[in-house]
């Protein structure tokens, strides 16, 4: 999440909007009227996060306009995670109708920040892996009820972002036959993604969304954020999010050692099936993110994410080398030659 400066006071007054009034009522009812409020972060969505301060008290306000975001999945998944002994933020108060949540303040020490300050990469990533292992052990998939599933339709909707946004930005509108061949190639490989057990998938499990809480015992020393889009899906997905991070390079030796560690913890998972699932989902995720980052630039005026394009292509090209992805690799080799594997323009043509 991107840090931003800013400070204001929480006050009602003449000319405030109905939403401002609803926020004032929510904060007043929960003991936070007229407290210091500083912009903490925003992200690639419509959510906003503010830090509230009152002497020694701290809380985080999530402001998610209900016509853009639904806070109920966050509440549900946070409860599941906390019941499993993992460190999701405590929900202090909620007004889901208006999209307001008061959350536990986990501090400022994201994994990204402490890594930049010199913390040992292998140690932090090992703790992140232990948290995922605990999630798989402790949360019964059968208890997830009607939580959405990572199925073929969702995978295809996500990879379509590449042919909807990224590739048209570089070569113009795509013929229908090119789009159809792309989707058919993915239909051929996606069954390999499902060759491993299922779990609760948080979907954005990377260092920007992990908090370092060293005063807590493992695995609770890993604070979890940005999980409101969680689904039921393969155990490999969040491992991909962690180790093939769109925003950060990870030491390949650390990745290899920790993936071996995961398989050691769960010897019933077949290694060959695990590696194929990992490669397919890694390629799927990088493909999706190339499209997302282009959309953020062209539709939402946020071109900064495009600087990660080269890294995404490094991840994607490495994953496409796995035999399980042969049909998708053939499509990329044919339709996205090396000259198009680059950063798209910051604005739509």
N, C-alpha and C positions, 0 to 999 in steps of 0.2 A: 504494500500500500504506500502511496506517495505522501510524504510529509508536507504539510503546508503550514505557514505561519498565519496567525490571526487570533484575535481575542475580542470578545464582546461580553455584554451582560444580558442575562435572561430577564426581559421585562415585557410586560404588556404595554398597551398604549394606543393612542389614536392612530388610525390608518393601518394597523396591522392586519394581515390576511387571516382568513378563517383557519388556515393551517397553523399560523403563528399562535393564534388564540388557543387552538387545541393543544399545541405543544406546551404553552404556558400552563394550561390547566393540568396536563399530565405531570409536568415537573412539580407544580405546586402541590398536587395531591400526594406526591411521593417524597416531599421534603426537600426539593431542590429549587425552590423559587428564589430568584435573585442571586444565584451563585455564579462564580466565575465560569465562563464557558470559552474554551479555546478549540479552534479547528484542529483536530488530530490527524485525520487522513481522509482521502477519498480513494476510490479505486476505479476499475474499468466498468463499473455499473452505475446505477443511479443512487446508490447508498452514500450517505455522508456520516462521518463519525466525529463527535465532539467529546472532548474531555471536560468533565465537570469537577470543580474543586470547591471545597468548603472546609477550610482549615486542614485537618488531617484526612478528611474524607475525600475519596476519589470514586468516580464512576465514569463510564463511557456511554454516551447517548448514540444509539443508532437511529438515524432518521431515514426511513425508506418510504418514499411516497407510494401509497397503496395502489395507485394506477400504474406504477412502474415495477414495484417489488412487492413480494408477499413475505411477511416476517414469520408466518406460521411454520414453514419448514425449518427455519433457524431454531425456533423454540423447541420443536420436536427433536431435532437431531442433537442440540445441546443437551437436552435432558437424557437422551440415550447415552451420549458420551460420558456425562457426569455420573450416571448410574453405573457405568462400567469402570469407574475410577480414573477416567482420563480428564485432562484439564481443559474442558471447554469453559467459556466464561459463565459464571453464575448469572442467571437472569434475575435482577433485583425487582424489576417492575416491567409491565408490558401493557401496551395498548395496540393490539394487532389491527384493529379496525382502522386506526389512523397511521399505522406503520411506525410506531415509536417503541423502542426497547431501551431500558436502562440495564447496563451490563457491568459486571465486574471489570475493573481496570487491571489488566495484567502487566502494566508498565510499558516501557519503551524498548526492551531488549529483544527485538526480533532476531532470529537466527542470522538474517542478513547483516544486521548491525554488529552482532558479536563476532561474526566471521571477519567482517571488515576491520574490527579492532584487534584481530590476531588470534582469536580462539581456534583451537585445533579442529580442523574440518572433519577428520575421521571420528573424533569423539562426538561431535554434534550430530553428524549423520547417523552414527550408531544409535544414539538416543532416539532420533526420529524413526529409525527402523524398529526399535523396540516398541515404540508407541503404536505403530501399525500392526506389529505382531500381537500386541495386547488387544487391539481393536478386533482382530480376527478371532482371537481366542474367546473374548468375553461377550461379544455381541452376537446373539443368535439370529441368523438371517431370517428364520421363521417368525421372529418377533417384529420384523420390520414391516409387516402387514402390507399396506397399499403404497409403500414408498416406490417411486418410479424405478424402473429397471433399465439398465444399459442394454438395450436390445438393438437389433439391426436397424430399425427405423431411426433411433437416436444417433447411432454411429454414422449413418449415412447423412442425416441432417447436418451433423457437425462437419464431416469432411466436405460437404457441399459448399462450405464457406470458401474453400480454395477456388472452386470454379465459379462462385458467385461474386467474389471480391478480388482475391489476389491475382488470379490469372487474367481476368478481363482488364485489370489495371495495367498489365504489361503487354497484352496482345489484342485487346479489344474483345467484343462479344464472341462467345464460343459457339460453334455449330452444335446442333442438338446431338449429332452422332458422337461428337467428342465428349459431351457431358454424359451421354448414355454409356459409353465405353468406360468412362471413369467409375461410374456407380456400379457397373457390372463387375469390374475388376475388384472393387471392394467387397461386393457380395461374395465373391469367390474366396476371399481370404478371411473374412470376419469370423467364420466358425472356429478358426484356430484360436481366436481370442478367448473363447468360452471353454477351453480345455483345462481350466483350473477351477478350484472352488470359488464360491462367491462370498462377498462380505459387504459391509457398508463402505461405499466408496465416497470419499470426501471431495474428490475431483480437482481441487486446487491445493494439493498437499505439497507445498514447496516452501523454501526458506523465508520468503516474504510473509507467509501466513503462519509461521511457527514462532512461538515466543519461548525464550530461554528462561526457565524458572528453577534455578539451581537449588533453591531452598526446599524444593519438593523432591520426593523420592521418585526414581524411575518406575514407570514411564510417565508419571504425572509431571515430571520436570519439563515436558514438552507441552506448551500451551497451544491450543488449536483455535484457529480463526477461519472465517470465510468458508464455511461448510454447508451453507444453506441450500446449495444445489446438489446435495448428496443423493446418491442412488444406490441400488443394489447392483453389484457388478463384480468382475473378476478381481481377485486379490492382487493381480499384477498392476492394476491401473494406478493406484496411488504410489506404488514404487516407481513407475515411470515418471509421474509428476515430480517426485523427489529427485531422482537421479538424472533425468533428461530435462532439466529446468530451462525454460525458454530464456530466462534472464541471467543465468549464471552457469559457467563451466564447473564441472565436478571432476575431481581426479579419477580417471578410469580405474586405478588400482583400488581406490576406496569403494567405488561402485561394485566392482567385481567381488571384493571381499565381503561386502555386506549382502549382496544377493546370495552368495554362498551361505552366509549366516542365516538368511531367511529360510533357505531350503533345508538347512540343518535343523532349524527349529520345527519345521513341518515336513518330516521325511515322507509322509504319505503323498506329497505333491510330486508328480513325475517331472524330472528335470527337463526332459525334451519338450514336454507340453508347456511347462513354465516358460522356457526360453522362447518358444514360438508365440505364446500369448503375449509375452513382454514385447517382442519385436513388433507384432501387429498393432498393439495398442500404442506403442511409442510412435510408430509411423502415423497412426490415426490421429494422435494428439498433436504432433508437429504440423500435420496437414491442416488440421482445424485451426491451430493458432496462427499460422500464416494468413489464413482468411480473416480471423478475428482482428489481428493487428492492422490489417489493411482497412477493414471496416471502421475500426476506431479512428484511423487517420481520415478517411474520406467522408464518413457519415457524422462522426462525433467531434471532429476537429482535434484529435489527440494523436499527432504524428510521432510522438516520442517513442512509441512502442516499436516503430519500424526499425530502429537501430539493432534490434535483436534478430533481424532476418537471417544474417549469415550464420549465426549459431543454430537457428532452427534448421537450416539446410544441412549443416554438418550432422546434426542428430538424425535428420530424415534420411540422408544418403547412407549413413551407417546402418540404420534399421532396414532399409530397403535391400540390403545385401543378404538378409536372411532368406533362405529358400521359401519359407512360408509366404513371402510377399511377392513372389515372382510375377503374378499378373499385374499387380499395382506398379512394380518397378518397370515392367514393359510399357505401361501407359505413360509413366513419368519420362522415361527415356525417349519416347516418341513425341509427346506433347509439350514437355517442359525441358528443352535442351539447356545445357549449362548457361547459355547467354540469358536465359529467363530466370535463372536461379539467383536472383538478386533482389535488392531492396526496391519495392515499387515506389512510384512518385508519391510525395506527401499529400498531394491533392488529386482529386479525380480530374480526368481530362475533360 
